[in-house]
Amino acid sequence: MSSEWKTLEDVEKNIFECTACPLSETVINKVVRKGSDKPKVLFIGEAPGKNEDETGVPFCGRAGKILDELIDYAGLEDRDWAVINTIKCRPPKNRNPNKKELEACKPFLNRQIELLDPKAIILLGNTAEKAFCPDRKLEWGIPEEINERIVLKLYHPAALIYTRSRIESQNAYIDQNKHLFE
């Protein structure tokens, strides 16, 4: 299936047509990606929220503003980054995606990563970690090589809204790893 998707447009077309899980029945807009087609850094979030479901744009609400601040702090330009989510449809009441939903979207996630071909992947929170590397537990802010890519787990921007004290730690993780983005 996913090997037939030769371009990002092929993947996106298949995302819009997907009915592999019940979330496709309640979604307003499927949320595919934003940012560069050839990013140095790929951010992977959890799932679309209310604002994303309404607009079809990832990280366009309050968490998106925090992500924008993170991107600025890291010194990334528009051409340097892209953002996708582990799943493409909003779960009801913004709950965490379940295992079946993560599995249903896994081919899309994997193919987007292959086609975007980033130098580094930043997993935003534990759900992104579970989807990307389900058999591993990464340390916050410590880069690891996985499938020939540098992978770094940072706090999800929504977590920083509710726990502002983590922003200083997040900035320290970015400072320690800026060389990964150059």
Residue, then its C-alpha position, 0 to 999 in steps of 0.5 A: m500500500s504505502s510503497e505505491w505512494k510515490t509523492l507526498e501528494d499521493v500520501e495526502k490523497n490516500i489520507f483524505e480517502c482513508t476510512a481505516c478507523p472510526l475517526s474518519e466518520t467524525v472528522i471535519n478535516k483530516v490534518v496532513r502536515k505543514g511546513s517544508d517539503k524538504p525539511k531538516v527537522l520533522f516535528i511529530g505531534e500526537a493528534p489534531g485538536k479542535n482548531e486543527d480539525e476545524t482548519g485542517v492545519p496542524f498546530c494552529g491553536r494555542a499549542g501551535k503558538i508554543l511550537d512556533e516559539l520552539i521553532d524560533y528558539a531553535g533558529l529554524e527558518d520556514r524551509d528547515w522544518a515540517v510538522i505532522n501528527t501520528i494520526k490524521c483525524r481528531p479523536p473525540k474530546n481530544r483524548n489520546p489516540n488508541k492503539k488501533e488508531l495509531e496502527a491505522c495511520k502508521p503507514f501514512l506516518n512512515r511514508q511521510i517520514e520517508l518522503l520528507d526525509p528529514k535529518a532529524i525527527i523531534l517527537l513531541g511527547n509520549t504519544a509520538e514516541k509510542a507511534f514512532c518507536p513503540d518498543r523503545k523509551l527515549e529520554w527527554g532531550i537525549p538524541e538517539e539514532i533510530n532507523e538511520r535518523i537522529v530522533l529527539k523527544l521533547y515535551h508536547p507544546a500543549a504540556l508546556i501550556y499547563t506546565r510552564s515550568r518545563i519551558e526552561s528545561q525544553n529550552a535547555y534540551i534545544d540548546q544542547n541539541k542545536h547542532l542537530f538542526e544545522 
